[in-house]
Amino acid sequence: MNRDDIIIKKAIIHILDSSVGMPVLSDRELDCGPDLYDFFKVHLEKITESDDLKKCCFNEDSEILDELRQFEAEQFISTSQKLAAFLYGIMNSNIAIPAADLAVLLFRYDEQDYMGLLKMNYKSSYTHLTVSDLGENSNNIIKQKALLPSEGQKLSEAALICLSGDFDIMLLERKYEVNGVKTNYLSELYLKCHGQLSQKARLNIVTKAVDQINQKYFDEENVQRTMETKKVLYDAFEEDGSLNVEEVKTKLFSENEDMARDFEEKIEKYHMADDVIRPVNKQTIRKFERQFIKTDTGIEISIPMDQYDNQDVVEFITNADGSISVLIKNISHMTSK
């Protein structure tokens, strides 16, 4: 979502601090000025730009779905209170879930109305406090334990729900301990929804599968294989902006049936054999942009991927004794950092 195209119609904030023993629910909407509108719009944009975002659908037994099916704009405050109280009940029963303020937004984007549930987990920081006593000022530093995330920080938990059609959900969530088990409580207990893996999760599954196969069939010290693998993944993103799982198998494992079969088995567990992974955030694929090499002598080398196979710039030489030399060529200027 582009922040400039987001229209926020209504907003309210509820305090969900389990240490208080009860939720502090607001009976009035926020009086949003330009700064607060911008604050929420920036967070909405960041949420939709995250590759941790999952597209989900409600289960039919979802209490949240029932509330939203009956929702009218005139009921915004009461509906938001019900949504917040239900979430607080889950949080209060599971102390590992962090305290937060829940910002509930009714907004419009691309001719669709959405309900935004932004769980703004508290941050701790320090600020000054001035106390006047007998005409003297005493300045001190105190710790604030309930600060909200700034515009520059990314929220880790949020749901943006389309209020038409099938009530599709865009979800950011984190696992926290519930009854001793790490659980996606937002999707499993609160929203009661199901959906696809996020782009980042799918990419991690593919790269982990590739790494495991390389470790099984190649010597751990086979740096050349690791670098070639990374180059294949980088080229896919550079050329197409996406990663085709079938093409990864073909380019990396087509010459060895056992490796190809192992890759298929690992990917099939997640039903991803025909997937095309399309990250939207540049940060997600940044790790593929450089080759990082560390030698047994402690020397570290970082090579931009677009220079990696340019032999006019860098060359890897296998010596007669099996050792490897790295020749860096045509340097016209160097700096020290």
C-alpha angles and dihedrals in degrees: 000000000000110000091220091062096049116104114196110205102175137004136183135171127216125190113230104182110153091197088068093059096230138042119262101222120193120231093197135058120247116268095229121199125186094279095053092044089053090047092057094041092054090052092047090052092048091050093055092045093056120106087210088071116116127200109225142176127214122251112234092245093061115128089200090057090052091053094048094048088059095040122129123179090241088061094053097118097046093044092049090050091053092048091049095045092051091051091047090055090059093045093048091054093050114048094191090071107093122244115250150158113256113218111199114197133186107201142158128228130167092354092305129110118227138189110219120202108190113184103201105196114209123258126202123227142143132259137168127265125197120203122188117209126169092343094310126112120221116195119202139168119239134182117245110206101182105057118143123233113272125235089264094057125082122234114233097198126047142123127208110194124193109226096212138058112009094347093248116201133217104201137191114184145157131208119249131176114276116176089343095308128102103244139180089232096175094061099030104039108016111033095017095214140138133210152139127311114263120258090252093050091050092049091049090052092053095046092046091050091050092049093049092051092047090051091050098049103028135053112265089238094055094118092167092062092048092051093046090051092051090049092054091053092045092050091052093055093041095051103036106013087235143070119238108205094207091052091050089056092048096048097043106031110019092107093057119051093195092054092046091050092049090051092050092051093051093047095044090062086071096036090241102129093114097034127129112203115213114182115197097195119074090211091066094066098033091103089067094056096080139039110227116200128182120187129210087250091062097255115140123202128190116195123186107237093233088061098040098094096032103109090194087068108030134006132188112213124193109212126214092255091055096256120127128233123199114210116198111197143195098016110174098173137015133191130194122227 
